[in-house]
Amino acid sequence: MRILKVIGLLLEYPDAVLWDNREEALALVSADAPALLAFVEPLLAGPLLDRQAEWCEVFERGRATSLLLFEHVHAESRDRGQAMVDLMNQYEQAGLQIDCRELPDHLPLYLEYLSTLPPEGSREGLQNVAPILALLGGRLKQRQCEYYQLFDVLLALAGSKLNSDSVTKQVAGEKRDDTRQALDAVWEEEQVKFIEDKATACDSSPLQNYQRRFSQDVAPQYVDVRAGGPK
């Protein structure tokens, strides 16, 4: 499914490559997911710098909308490390080269991987993370962020019964982790730990850096993918 790679690019931090090739991207969306045109056309028509700032506000403020899939399943447990290894092995078997700057469970990277599989494999891969996609879409919709549409389309491509409205009740009861108060609490804690983090930064992996960054953040609710939906 080539549309998966396009959606992955739309979920990535906006860059000049996508903006320079916007006409091709729009053509692919028009052919494979026309329902997304209402979102994609204004997105790509806006100034790149503005879109970059908006993306950071959406995906870099707290854990609840993190694009790291396993963050919403394993959090900081040891199971996350093994899940990372297993996913990396799948990428390697598919011949996908991983940029060392990204963790294996980065959603755009996962979508790029699924785009290389036969349609049945792509759908199965989406179904495996459908509860996470619904939770992310629900949180974004609750925050009135139009990016939720990308998650609904992914769920439709998976043939899932879930969508961003499936978790409305759960999301409404969550404590937001992107508020000024929540972010200030994290900042204050990070200042206390600054010396410790500086001493270990040179030996840290991307995963360890991520864990430290959000270690004191407001913890969102997690999903059990084996159960087929949010807890």
Secondary structure, 3 states (H helix, E strand, C coil): CHHHHHHHHHHCCCCHHHHHCHHHHHHHHHHHCHHHHHHHHHHHHCCHHHHHHHHHHHHCCCCCCCCEHHHHCCCCCCHHHHHHHHHHHHHHHCCCCCCCCCCCCEHHHHHHHHHCCCHHHHHHHHHHCHHHHHHHHHHHHHCCCCCHHHHHHHHHHHCCCCCHHHHHHHHHCCCCCCCHHHHHHHHHHHHHCHHHHHHHHHHCCHHHHHHHHCCCCCCCCCEEHHHCEEC
